[in-house]
Amino acid sequence: MSQDNFEEYDDPILYDKENESYTPEIPFLTKWAAKQQGTIIDIACGTGRITIPLAKSGYTLIGVDVHNGMLQEARNKSSKKNVDIQWVEQDCTNFKLGIKSRLIYSVGNSFQHFLTSEDQDGLLVSVNKHLEEDGVFIFGTRFPNEDELLQPITEEYWKTYTDDETHCPVDVYTISRYDALEQIQHYTTIRKYKNESDEIVNEKNTNISLRYVYPKEMERLLFIHGFEIVDVYKDWNETPIDNASHEMVYVCKKKTQSFLSK
């Protein structure tokens, strides 16, 4: 993940305000964690949105992320909750933990942060190296459907949430521009902070770029890096994928011998 693409994550407190309560992945990952033994690795773990709840359930976790600020907040949160997690600041395209795992996962559509083919290759090579034979890699990424890619290049309302400090609403808007040649969506997120009189008193804008991968492209990408696709779902509730999907959740198993090694 390029440091030029960090803007959305430079305020970890704001990130948690907007995202920490969203945890649909936990039941799914807990089911898989119960089948494995040993240390579980969370790739691009951020502030530990999923890492900490899994560790609280009794599993041994390593969280890996390249963003120092997000990891520092993860450390603060796990310390306050008396949860023992090893937090590692490393580039996920070339991480080296010195262990192998039966289960590695990545949530929050983090796969989209690897913008180039070289980044994607590096991530998958690193994951493969850290998996035991027949180990499982689970990750989600947004489905490149028309709703995602053909958004107008105008300010569009997204959602409203209540700020837990001011108890006032925050209206969130987005502007997006899709680069079809690079398969990258460039997003601007606009947060409009209101007072008790529903007047806008502050505004904060952040930018992020996200790479989209098509299903057949993903099949080949995983195959050449030594993964067998076990299942693909449209959500973390194990709903079968279809053309109306907004997300792709992949369950992959490390093959005994990868295509690249032949």
Helices and strands as residue ranges (DSSP letters): G 3-5, G 7-9, H 12-19, H 25-33, E 40-43, H 51-56, E 61-65, H 68-80, E 86-89, E 101-106, G 110-113, H 117-130, E 131-142, H 146-149, E 156-162, E 169-179, E 184-194, E 200-211, H 215-224, E 227-233, E 247-254, G 259-261
